[in-house]
Amino acid sequence: MKKQSISFAIASSLLVFSSWAWAEAFIVRDIQMQGLDRVAAKTVLSYLPVRAGQPFDEAQSGELIRSLFQTGLFEDVKLTRSDDVLVISVVERPAIGDITVTGNTKIKTEQLLQGLKAAGIGKGDTLDKAALNKVQRELEAQYLSQGNYGVVINTEIQPLANKRVRIAIKISEGAIAKIQEVKIIGNKAFPESVLLKQLESGTRGLLSLPFLSTRDQYAKEKLAGDLDVLTSYYRDRGYLNFEIVSNDVKLTPDKKGVYITINVHEGDQYRIGRVTVTGDANLSQDQINQAVTLQEGAVFSQKKLEETRKNLGKLIGKEGYAFAKVGATPDVDQANKTIGINLILQTGKRTYVRRINIRGNNRTRDEVYRREMRQLESSWFSAEQVERSKIRLQRLPYVEDVQITTEPVAGTADQVDLNIVVSERSANNFQVGAGYSQSQGVLANLSINQDNFMGTGKKVGLDIDTSKANRNLEISYTNPYYTADGVSRGMSIYYNKYDAAKEDISDYASNKLGASINYTFPISEHDSFSFNVGFEQREIVPGKDAATHITDFLAKHGDTYKQLPVTLSYVHDTRNRSIFPTEGQRHRIAIQGAAPGSDLQYQKISYDGAYYKALNEDYTLGLKARVAGGTGSGDLDGLPFFEKYMAGGIRTVRGYDQNSLGPKDSKGDPMGGDLLVVGKAEVQFPMPLARDVKSVKMSAFVDAGNVYDKSGDFDSGEIRTSVGVGAVWLSPFGPLELSYAKPLNAKDGDDEQSLQFSIGASF
């Protein structure tokens, strides 16, 4: 822009000195263009304020030159006269033939090129140096806001053939400035150490791993968020007039360190005065009392106020008021330092849902999603039912995310449309895979397995798995809506060949052929009851050096058995998702037994529980437990050896070798037991540097558990524990789990194994 102004000034000066050329006005007989190459003459003529046949004088020359410079097409413009011909000489700006970007890692090249194009700097555009300089300054500001104070951006304009140029942008991002100190001044009510713990910005702790913690990396947006957090912290504790007086960020001379000083004014603490609720919502006093969490005399909390407004909004929403509002009018008593609150309920008109629109279901039939809806068309709007519908959709295994918005119907005040946008996850139509597991060795897998067969929501599968210990063939089919009210029916046929010795368990092999059918009956929105019955034929082949408990069992009961297994189970599930849930819990109680006519009579009972709680947007607390026990009846003393529970490994107690815990047989190999106790506590979080990758989650965990010979042998002193970190990736071959764990109380004879991984891990 500066060069353009200079060129214009020079051109204007030339007009002054050469004004003798047309001191008198003249009629323009013709207009000639000189210096044009890429720009068409008719394009230039369209910008001129004068045409052939019109008079032209000195006063119009400045307007003409200005109009051509404003097109952005020319570096220079000159006017001369030849008799009655107006001659316009121009120097065209070059066109951008290529743009290269190097040295950038934090900002993707594609994103950067899109920003340049939006500013008029793209391949084929005319070079605008002023716009290029502006983009460079904005890019530098973006890096500075992320803490890269050492960033250096150089832009070179390199000539190419045919009056074209290449723009070469070279970026040296530099290191992110590290926070050396954060200081808060002006605080009296709370110690500085307490306030600093609320902030995401700060110095890194001694035990924090650099690749997991970004706490000491300065970013302008992060600091702005911290100031909001600090304000909310005070407002939630009654300090209504709290404010951030100033925040000062100082760089070290080498631009590698940052010192942050936050100056605050706390003001006085206020308590809650009288709380009143007015409006026409027709709520009972009991409903209002349960919804209002503000108590007179308690310290005022902005969080509790918003919680109360949300609770009241939900109550009104249940009655069909889609556009209800809950206002709050404060009554501040400066003398007594109290704040009374009047909550005003504005219901508006009662609303019903006219239409439900489902989008994003590219693989799935519309009806598959509609049958999960609890909010129905032509019914009164219910915020509770809409939220429940969203959760049911999110829990489908082929759905990754669901967004539901409410749209008023034009021309009416009592109708809305629900717009549902689903993001679908691949249902893995066909898989051929290979891998390796520490417990199973080399894995080969052929899978035609559809969780959403032909978009119907039905599951059809053919699985062929091989490993050194397991060879498995299974054909399965499940219809989750065998009946319109949600009764599920599934069937499977399977063959399994298992070599226990290959897993370092007692030396025997098992060949099993079977089939089963199961039904699941929904009892309520969160509860279901399942019934499974099957037929199995099993053959046991002892090893050459089988342990005593195996040879004794086979001598007494033979080596071939026909079984009629029956399983009854109850599930209570309130999770918001089936994969990577962040809220809710799941509890399952199952009883398994052998129906009359079975060769072996034994019973099992188990409990599996999981609890999830979002700590914040990124971190989720997960607590899991499994307790399972069994016993024999008739001439069986305990469970058959091939039905015993095993412990140790990635699915039970990580850090210990697969199936290595618990009782040992006469050969010193693990033999399992009739009682299994396992507990897990973990915090799940996104993978560092890839927070937006939804298919990967990491965790820090504590595991505890063991297996016992008989159901009455439980001894808390024998519980093994471990701590570690892990990751789960929803890979194309199925879930892949990796963990690194360290046992905390291993005893002599325990087999430790820190690094473990598996394909097909359960959640």
C-alpha positions in Angstrom: 0.0 0.0 0.0 2.9 2.3 0.7 4.4 1.7 -2.7 1.1 2.3 -4.3 0.7 5.7 -2.6 4.2 6.7 -3.7 3.5 5.6 -7.3 0.3 7.6 -7.2 2.1 10.7 -5.8 4.8 10.4 -8.5 2.2 10.1 -11.2 0.4 13.2 -9.9 3.6 15.2 -9.9 4.3 14.2 -13.5 0.9 15.6 -14.4 1.8 18.9 -12.9 5.1 19.2 -14.7 3.5 18.0 -18.0 0.3 19.9 -17.8 1.4 21.8 -20.9 0.5 18.6 -22.9 -3.2 19.4 -22.5 -3.5 22.8 -20.9 -6.6 23.1 -22.9 -9.4 20.6 -22.8 -9.7 18.3 -25.8 -12.1 15.8 -27.2 -10.7 12.3 -26.9 -10.8 10.7 -30.3 -9.3 7.4 -29.1 -7.8 5.8 -26.0 -4.7 3.7 -26.4 -3.3 1.2 -23.8 0.4 0.4 -23.4 2.0 -2.3 -21.2 -0.9 -4.7 -21.0 -0.1 -8.4 -20.9 -2.5 -10.4 -18.8 -5.2 -7.8 -18.3 -7.6 -7.3 -21.3 -7.9 -3.7 -22.7 -11.7 -3.8 -22.4 -11.3 -4.6 -18.6 -9.2 -1.4 -18.2 -11.5 0.7 -20.3 -14.5 -0.4 -18.1 -12.8 1.3 -15.1 -12.1 4.6 -16.8 -14.2 7.7 -16.0 -13.8 8.9 -19.6 -14.8 7.5 -23.0 -13.9 8.3 -26.7 -15.8 11.3 -27.9 -15.9 12.9 -24.5 -14.0 16.0 -23.4 -10.9 15.5 -21.1 -8.9 18.0 -19.2 -6.2 18.2 -16.5 -8.7 18.1 -13.6 -9.9 14.6 -14.7 -6.4 13.0 -14.9 -6.1 12.5 -11.1 -9.5 10.7 -11.0 -8.5 8.5 -13.9 -5.2 7.4 -12.3 -6.9 6.9 -9.0 -9.5 4.6 -10.5 -6.9 2.4 -12.1 -4.8 2.1 -9.0 -7.9 1.1 -7.0 -8.4 -2.0 -9.2 -5.2 -3.5 -7.6 -4.0 -4.7 -11.0 -1.2 -2.2 -11.6 2.1 -1.2 -10.1 2.3 2.1 -12.0 0.1 4.3 -14.3 1.2 7.2 -16.6 -0.9 9.4 -18.9 0.3 11.1 -22.1 -1.4 12.7 -25.2 -0.7 12.2 -28.8 -2.8 14.8 -30.7 -6.3 13.9 -29.7 -5.4 10.4 -28.5 -5.2 9.7 -24.8 -2.3 7.2 -24.1 -2.4 5.2 -20.9 0.8 3.4 -20.0 0.7 0.8 -17.2 2.9 -1.7 -15.4 0.9 -4.7 -14.4 1.3 -6.4 -11.0 2.5 -10.0 -11.3 0.2 -13.0 -10.8 0.7 -15.5 -8.1 1.9 -18.8 -9.7 2.8 -20.8 -6.6 2.7 -20.6 -2.8 5.0 -22.6 -0.6 4.9 -22.8 3.2 7.7 -24.5 5.3 8.6 -24.8 8.9 5.0 -24.8 10.2 3.8 -27.6 12.6 1.3 -25.9 14.9 -0.8 -24.5 12.0 -1.6 -26.8 9.2 -0.5 -25.8 5.7 -4.1 -26.3 4.3 -5.5 -24.0 7.0 -2.9 -21.4 6.3 -3.5 -21.5 2.6 -7.2 -21.1 3.1 -6.6 -18.0 5.2 -4.4 -16.5 2.5 -7.0 -17.2 -0.2 -9.6 -15.5 1.9 -7.4 -12.4 2.0 -7.1 -12.5 -1.8 -3.7 -14.2 -1.9 -4.0 -17.5 -3.8 -2.8 -19.1 -7.0 -3.9 -17.1 -9.9 -4.6 -13.9 -7.9 -2.8 -10.7 -8.6 -0.1 -10.0 -6.1 -1.1 -7.6 -3.4 1.9 -6.8 -1.2 -0.1 -4.8 1.3 -2.5 -7.8 1.8 0.4 -10.2 2.1 2.1 -8.0 4.8 -1.2 -7.9 6.7 -1.6 -11.6 6.6 2.0 -12.1 7.8 1.3 -9.8 10.8 -1.9 -11.6 11.6 -0.1 -15.0 11.4 2.6 -13.7 13.8 -0.1 -12.5 16.2 -1.7 -16.0 16.1 1.6 -17.6 17.0 2.2 -15.1 19.8 -1.2 -15.8 21.3 -0.2 -19.5 21.5 3.0 -18.6 23.4 5.5 -18.9 20.5 7.2 -15.6 21.2 10.3 -16.6 19.3 8.4 -17.0 16.0 10.1 -15.6 12.9 8.2 -15.4 9.6 9.9 -14.5 6.4 8.1 -13.9 3.1 10.0 -14.0 -0.1 8.6 -13.1 -3.6 10.4 -15.1 -6.2 10.0 -14.3 -9.9 8.7 -16.9 -12.3 8.1 -17.0 -16.1 5.3 -15.1 -17.8 5.1 -12.3 -15.2 4.3 -14.7 -12.4 5.8 -15.0 -8.9 6.2 -17.6 -6.2 5.4 -16.6 -2.6 7.7 -18.5 -0.2 6.6 -18.3 3.4 9.3 -19.6 5.8 8.2 -20.0 9.4 10.5 -20.6 12.4 8.0 -21.3 15.1 10.4 -21.2 18.0 9.7 -22.9 21.4 6.6 -22.1 23.4 7.4 -19.8 26.2 7.4 -21.6 29.6 5.6 -20.1 32.6 8.2 -19.4 35.2 5.9 -17.9 37.9 2.2 -17.0 38.4 1.5 -14.5 41.1 -1.8 -13.3 42.4 -2.0 -10.1 44.5 -4.9 -8.4 46.2 -6.3 -11.7 47.6 -7.3 -11.8 51.2 -10.1 -14.4 51.5 -8.2 -17.3 50.0 -4.5 -18.3 50.0 -2.6 -17.8 46.8 -1.8 -21.5 46.8 -5.5 -22.4 46.7 -6.2 -20.0 43.9 -3.3 -21.1 41.8 -4.7 -24.7 41.9 -7.8 -23.5 40.0 -5.8 -22.3 37.1 -4.7 -24.2 34.0 -1.7 -22.0 33.6 1.1 -22.4 36.0 4.5 -24.0 36.7 4.8 -27.7 36.1 4.9 -30.0 39.2 7.9 -32.1 39.9 6.1 -35.3 39.2 4.4 -34.1 36.0 5.5 -35.7 32.8 6.5 -33.2 30.1 4.6 -35.0 27.3 1.4 -35.3 29.4 1.3 -31.8 31.0 1.0 -28.5 29.1 0.4 -26.5 32.3 3.6 -24.5 32.0 3.0 -23.6 28.3 1.8 -20.1 28.0 -1.1 -19.2 25.7 -3.2 -16.1 25.6 -6.5 -18.0 25.3 -5.6 -20.2 28.2 -4.8 -17.3 30.4 -8.2 -15.7 29.4 -9.9 -18.9 30.4 -8.1 -18.9 33.7 -9.2 -15.4 34.5 -12.8 -16.5 33.9 -12.2 -19.5 36.2 -10.9 -17.3 38.9 -13.9 -15.0 38.6 -16.3 -17.9 38.8 -14.4 -19.3 41.8 -15.0 -16.0 43.7 -18.6 -15.5 42.5 -19.5 -19.1 43.6 -18.3 -18.1 47.1 -20.4 -14.9 47.5 -18.0 -12.3 46.2 -20.4 -10.5 43.8 -18.2 -7.5 43.2 -15.0 -9.5 42.5 -13.0 -8.2 39.5 -9.7 -8.7 37.8 -8.0 -5.4 38.1 -5.2 -6.2 35.7 -3.1 -9.1 34.4 0.5 -8.5 33.5 2.5 -10.8 31.3 6.3 -10.2 31.1 8.7 -12.0 28.9 12.3 -12.9 29.8 14.9 -11.2 27.6 15.4 -14.5 25.6 11.6 -14.8 25.1 11.6 -18.3 26.5 10.1 -17.5 29.9 6.9 -15.8 31.1 6.0 -14.2 34.4 2.3 -13.6 35.0 0.9 -11.3 37.7 -2.8 -11.1 38.3 -4.1 -8.3 40.4 -7.6 -8.9 41.9 -10.2 -6.9 43.9 -12.3 -9.2 46.0 -15.0 -7.0 47.5 -17.4 -8.1 50.2 -18.9 -11.5 50.6 -22.7 -11.7 50.2 -25.2 -14.2 51.6 -28.5 -15.3 50.2 -31.6 -13.4 51.4 -35.1 -14.3 50.6 -35.7 -16.6 47.6 -39.1 -16.3 45.8 -40.5 -18.1 42.7 -43.2 -16.4 40.7 -44.8 -17.3 37.4 -47.5 -19.4 35.8 -45.8 -22.8 35.6 -48.4 -24.6 37.8 -45.6 -26.3 39.8 -46.3 -27.7 43.3 -44.5 -26.3 46.3 -42.8 -29.7 46.7 -41.5 -29.5 43.1 -40.2 -26.0 43.7 -38.5 -26.9 47.0 -36.7 -29.8 45.3 -35.6 -27.7 42.4 -34.3 -24.7 44.3 -30.8 -25.4 45.7 -30.4 -21.8 47.1 -30.9 -21.6 50.9 -31.6 -18.4 52.8 -28.5 -17.5 54.9 -26.1 -19.5 52.9 -23.2 -17.9 51.0 -24.3 -16.9 47.6 -23.2 -19.1 44.7 -23.6 -18.3 41.1 -23.2 -22.0 40.3 -26.1 -22.9 42.6 -28.2 -20.1 41.0 -27.6 -21.5 37.5 -28.3 -25.0 38.9 -31.6 -23.9 40.3 -32.6 -22.2 37.0 -31.7 -25.4 35.1 -33.7 -27.5 37.5 -36.8 -25.3 37.2 -36.4 -25.2 33.4 -36.4 -29.0 33.3 -39.5 -29.2 35.4 -41.3 -26.8 33.0 -39.9 -28.5 30.0 -41.5 -31.8 31.1 -44.9 -30.2 30.7 -44.4 -29.3 27.1 -43.0 -25.8 27.2 -40.2 -25.8 24.7 -39.4 -22.1 25.0 -39.8 -21.6 28.7 -37.4 -19.1 30.4 -36.4 -18.8 34.0 -35.3 -15.3 34.9 -33.5 -14.1 38.0 -34.0 -10.7 39.5 -31.5 -9.8 42.3 -32.3 -7.6 45.3 -29.0 -6.5 46.7 -28.9 -5.2 50.3 -25.6 -3.4 50.6 -25.9 -2.7 54.3 -26.5 -6.3 55.4 -24.5 -7.8 52.5 -27.3 -10.0 51.4 -28.8 -10.7 48.0 -32.5 -11.7 47.6 -33.4 -13.5 44.4 -36.8 -13.6 42.6 -37.0 -16.4 40.1 -39.5 -15.6 37.4 -41.0 -18.6 35.4 -42.1 -17.7 31.9 -43.6 -20.7 30.2 -44.8 -19.2 27.0 -47.2 -21.4 25.0 -47.3 -25.1 25.5 -45.5 -26.7 22.5 -45.8 -29.9 20.7 -43.4 -31.5 18.2 -44.6 -31.3 14.6 -41.8 -33.2 12.9 -38.6 -35.0 13.7 -36.0 -34.7 11.0 -33.0 -37.1 11.0 -29.9 -36.2 9.1 -26.5 -37.8 8.7 -27.8 -41.4 8.5 -26.1 -42.3 5.3 -25.8 -46.0 6.2 -28.9 -46.5 8.4 -32.6 -46.6 7.7 -34.6 -43.8 9.2 -36.8 -46.2 11.2 -33.8 -47.6 13.1 -33.2 -44.3 14.7 -36.9 -43.4 15.1 -37.6 -46.5 17.2 -35.1 -45.3 19.8 -36.9 -41.9 20.1 -38.7 -41.3 23.4 -39.9 -37.9 22.2 -42.6 -38.6 19.5 -44.0 -36.5 16.7 -47.4 -34.9 17.4 -46.8 -35.2 21.1 -46.2 -32.5 23.7 -42.6 -31.4 23.8 -40.6 -32.8 26.7 -37.1 -31.7 27.4 -36.6 -34.9 29.5 -37.7 -37.2 26.7 -35.6 -35.3 24.1 -32.5 -35.8 26.3 -33.4 -39.5 26.9 -33.7 -39.9 23.1 -30.3 -38.5 22.6 -28.7 -40.9 25.1 -30.4 -43.9 23.5 -29.1 -42.9 20.0 -25.6 -42.3 21.4 -25.5 -45.8 22.9 -26.0 -47.5 19.5 -22.7 -49.1 18.6 -22.7 -47.6 15.1 -23.2 -44.0 16.3 -20.3 -41.8 17.3 -22.1 -38.5 18.1 -25.6 -37.0 18.2 -26.8 -33.4 18.1 -30.4 -32.4 18.6 -31.7 -28.9 18.1 -35.2 -27.4 18.4 -36.5 -25.2 15.6 -39.7 -23.1 15.9 -42.2 -23.7 13.1 -42.8 -20.5 11.1 -46.2 -19.0 11.5 -47.1 -20.8 14.7 -46.3 -20.2 18.4 -47.0 -23.7 19.7 -45.1 -26.1 17.3 -41.4 -27.0 17.0 -39.4 -29.4 14.8 -36.6 -31.5 16.2 -33.5 -31.7 14.0 -31.3 -34.7 14.8 -27.9 -34.9 13.2 -26.1 -38.2 13.8 -22.4 -38.9 13.1 -22.1 -42.6 12.2 -19.2 -44.9 12.9 -18.2 -47.6 10.5 -20.0 -50.9 11.1 -17.0 -52.9 9.7 -18.7 -54.7 6.8 -15.7 -56.9 6.1 -12.4 -57.4 7.9 -9.3 -59.5 7.3 -6.8 -58.9 10.1 -3.7 -60.1 11.7 -1.9 -59.2 14.9 -0.1 -60.4 17.9 -1.1 -60.7 21.6 1.2 -61.6 24.4 -1.2 -64.2 25.7 -2.5 -65.5 22.4 0.6 -65.2 20.1 0.0 -64.6 16.4 -3.6 -63.7 15.6 -5.4 -64.2 12.3 -8.9 -63.0 11.8 -11.6 -63.1 9.1 -14.7 -61.2 10.1 -17.9 -60.5 8.2 -19.4 -58.7 11.1 -22.1 -56.0 10.8 -23.5 -54.3 13.8 -25.8 -52.5 11.5 -26.6 -55.1 8.8 -27.9 -53.4 5.6 -28.8 -50.3 7.7 -31.4 -52.3 9.7 -29.7 -52.1 13.1 -29.5 -55.9 13.2 -26.2 -57.6 13.9 -25.0 -60.5 11.7 -21.5 -62.0 12.1 -19.2 -64.6 10.9 -16.0 -64.7 13.0 -13.0 -66.9 12.4 -10.1 -66.4 14.9 -6.9 -68.3 15.3 -4.1 -68.0 17.8 -1.7 -70.5 19.4 -4.2 -71.1 22.2 -7.6 -70.4 20.7 -9.2 -71.4 17.4 -12.8 -70.1 17.1 -15.6 -70.2 14.6 -18.9 -68.4 15.3 -21.9 -67.5 13.3 -24.3 -65.1 15.0 -27.4 -63.1 14.4 -29.1 -60.6 16.7 -32.3 -58.6 16.1 -32.5 -55.8 18.8 -36.2 -55.2 17.9 -37.6 -58.7 17.4 -40.8 -57.2 18.7 -42.0 -53.6 18.2 -41.7 -52.9 22.0 -37.9 -53.7 22.0 -37.6 -57.4 22.8 -34.3 -58.6 21.4 -33.6 -62.1 20.1 -30.2 -63.5 19.2 -28.8 -66.9 18.0 -25.4 -68.3 17.5 -23.6 -71.5 16.5 -20.0 -71.9 17.5 -17.0 -74.2 17.6 -14.0 -73.6 19.9 -10.7 -75.4 20.2 -8.7 -74.3 23.2 -5.2 -75.4 24.3 -4.7 -74.3 27.9 -1.1 -75.2 28.0 -0.3 -72.5 25.4 -1.5 -69.9 27.9 0.7 -71.4 30.6 -2.3 -72.9 32.4 -2.7 -76.5 33.4 -2.0 -78.9 30.6 -5.2 -79.9 28.7 -7.1 -79.1 25.5 -10.8 -78.5 25.1 -12.9 -79.0 21.9 -16.4 -77.4 22.2 -19.3 -77.3 19.8 -22.5 -75.5 20.6 -25.5 -73.3 19.8 -27.6 -70.9 21.8 -30.6 -68.6 21.6 -31.2 -65.6 23.8 -34.0 -63.1 24.5 -33.7 -59.7 26.2 -36.8 -58.1 27.7 -36.8 -54.3 28.5 -38.3 -53.8 31.9 -37.9 -50.0 32.0 -35.9 -47.3 30.3 -32.7 -48.4 32.2 -33.4 -52.0 33.1 -33.6 -55.2 31.2 -33.8 -59.0 31.8 -32.1 -61.6 29.6 -32.6 -65.3 29.2 -30.1 -67.5 27.3 -30.3 -71.3 26.7 -28.0 -73.5 24.7 -26.6 -76.8 23.9 -22.9 -77.7 24.2 -20.8 -80.8 23.6 -17.3 -80.7 25.0 -14.4 -83.0 24.8 -11.4 -82.8 27.1 -8.0 -84.0 25.9 -5.4 -84.2 28.8 -1.8 -83.4 28.1 1.0 -85.9 28.4 2.0 -84.5 31.7 -1.4 -83.4 33.1 -1.8 -82.2 36.6 -3.4 -84.4 39.3 -6.6 -82.4 39.5 -7.2 -83.0 35.8 -6.5 -86.7 35.7 -8.6 -87.2 38.9 -11.6 -85.3 37.4 -11.4 -87.2 34.1 -11.2 -90.6 35.9 -14.3 -89.7 37.8 -16.5 -87.9 35.2 -15.1 -89.0 31.8 -13.8 -86.8 29.1 -16.9 -86.0 27.0 -19.9 -84.0 28.3 -23.2 -82.8 27.0 -24.4 -79.6 28.6 -27.6 -77.5 28.6 -26.4 -74.1 29.9 -29.0 -71.7 31.0 -28.2 -68.1 32.0 -30.5 -65.5 33.6 -29.2 -61.9 33.8 -30.4 -58.5 34.9 -28.8 -55.2 33.6 -29.3 -51.7 34.9 -27.6 -49.2 32.5 -27.7 -45.4 32.7 -24.5 -44.7 30.7 -24.7 -41.9 28.1 -22.6 -44.0 25.7 -21.8 -47.7 25.3 -18.2 -46.8 24.2 -16.1 -44.3 26.1 -19.0 -43.2 28.4 -18.6 -40.1 30.5 -21.6 -40.3 32.7 -23.8 -43.0 34.3 -23.3 -46.6 35.5 -23.9 -50.1 34.5 -24.6 -53.1 36.7 -25.1 -56.7 35.6 -26.0 -59.7 37.7 -26.0 -63.1 36.1 -26.9 -66.6 37.3 -25.7 -69.5 35.2 -26.6 -73.2 35.7 -27.0 -76.5 33.9 -30.5 -77.6 33.0 -31.7 -81.1 33.9 -30.2 -83.6 31.4 -26.7 -82.0 31.6 -23.8 -84.4 32.4 -22.2 -81.9 34.9 -24.2 -79.9 37.4 -22.7 -76.6 38.5 -23.8 -73.1 39.1 -22.2 -69.6 38.7 -23.2 -66.2 39.9 -21.5 -63.0 38.9 -21.7 -59.2 39.3 -20.1 -56.7 36.9 -20.4 -53.0 37.7 -19.1 -49.8 36.2 -19.5 -46.1 37.3 -18.5 -43.1 35.2 -18.3 -39.5 36.2 -17.0 -36.6 34.1 -14.5 -34.6 36.1 -14.4 -31.9 33.4 -14.7 -31.7 29.6 -11.6 -34.0 29.0 -11.2 -36.2 32.1 -13.6 -39.0 33.2 -13.4 -41.1 36.4 -14.2 -44.7 35.9 -14.7 -47.3 38.7 -15.2 -51.0 37.8 -15.7 -54.1 39.8 -16.2 -57.8 39.0 -17.1 -60.5 41.5 -17.8 -64.0 40.3 -18.2 -67.3 42.1 -19.3 -70.8 41.4 -19.9 -74.2 42.9 -20.7 -77.7 41.9 -23.6 -79.9 42.9 -24.2 -83.7 42.9 -20.9 -85.4 42.7 -19.0 -82.2 41.8 -16.9 -80.5 44.4 -16.5 -77.0 43.0 -16.5 -75.9 39.4 -15.1 -78.2 36.6 -11.4 -77.2 36.1 -12.2 -75.9 32.6 -14.9 -73.5 34.0 -12.8 -72.0 36.7 -12.0 -68.2 36.8 -8.6 -66.9 36.0 -6.9 -63.6 37.1 -3.9 -61.6 35.9 -3.4 -59.8 32.6 -4.8 -56.9 30.7 -8.5 -57.7 31.4 -8.2 -58.3 35.2 -5.1 -57.1 37.0 -2.6 -55.4 34.7 1.1 -55.7 35.5 0.8 -59.5 36.2 1.2 -62.1 33.5 -1.9 -63.4 31.8 -3.9 -65.9 34.0 -0.9 -66.2 36.4 -2.5 -65.3 39.7 -4.2 -67.6 42.2 -3.8 -71.3 43.1 -1.3 -73.5 41.4 -1.7 -77.1 40.4 0.5 -80.1 41.2 2.9 -79.1 38.4 3.1 -75.5 39.6 0.9 -74.0 36.8 -2.0 -71.7 37.3 -5.3 -73.7 37.7 -7.8 -70.9 38.4 -10.4 -70.9 41.2 -14.1 -70.8 42.1 -14.0 -67.1 43.2 -12.8 -64.1 41.3 -12.6 -60.6 42.8 -11.4 -57.6 40.7 -11.6 -53.8 41.1 -10.4 -51.0 38.9 -10.2 -47.2 39.2 -9.0 -45.1 36.3 -9.1 -41.6 35.0 -9.6 -41.4 31.2 -8.4 -38.5 29.1 -7.7 -37.7 25.4 -4.4 -38.5 23.9 -1.9 -35.6 24.2 -1.3 -33.7 21.0 -4.4 -35.4 19.5 -7.3 -34.2 21.7 -9.8 -34.3 18.8 -9.2 -37.9 17.9 -12.3 -39.5 19.4 -11.2 -43.1 18.6 -8.3 -43.0 21.1 -8.5 -42.7 24.9 -5.7 -42.9 27.5 -6.0 -43.6 31.2 -4.1 -43.7 34.5 -5.3 -46.6 36.6 -5.1 -48.7 39.7 -6.0 -52.4 39.5 -6.7 -54.8 42.3 -7.8 -58.4 42.4 -7.1 -62.2 42.6 -8.7 -65.5 42.2 -9.3 -68.1 45.0 -9.6 -71.8 45.1 -13.0 -72.0 46.8 -15.8 -69.5 47.1 -15.2 -69.3 50.9 -11.5 -68.7 50.7 -11.5 -65.0 50.2 -8.5 -63.3 51.9 -8.0 -59.5 51.5 -4.3 -60.0 52.2 -3.9 -61.9 49.0 -5.3 -59.1 46.8 -2.7 -58.0 44.2 -2.5 -54.4 43.2 -0.9 -52.4 40.4 -0.7 -48.9 39.0 0.0 -47.7 35.4 -1.1 -45.9 32.3 -3.0 -47.3 29.3 -4.6 -46.5 26.0 -7.5 -47.9 24.0 -7.7 -47.4 20.2 -10.9 -48.3 18.2 -8.8 -49.7 15.4 -10.2 -51.2 12.1 -9.5 -54.7 13.6 -11.5 -54.0 16.8 -10.5 -52.3 20.1 -6.8 -52.4 20.7 -5.7 -51.9 24.3 -2.2 -51.2 25.5 -1.0 -50.8 29.1 2.1 -50.3 31.1 1.7 -51.2 34.8 3.8 -51.8 37.8 2.8 -54.3 40.6 2.7 -52.7 44.0 2.7 -55.9 46.2 3.9 -58.8 44.1 4.9 -61.9 46.1 7.4 -64.7 45.5 6.1 -66.8 42.7 4.1 -64.0 41.0 4.9 -63.5 37.3 5.2 -59.8 36.5 4.7 -58.3 33.1 4.7 -54.5 32.8 3.9 -54.0 29.1 0.7 -55.7 27.8 -1.5 -55.3 24.8 -4.5 -57.1 23.3 -6.8 -56.8 20.3 -10.5 -57.1 21.1 -10.3 -55.8 24.7 -13.5 -55.2 26.5 -14.7 -52.0 28.0 
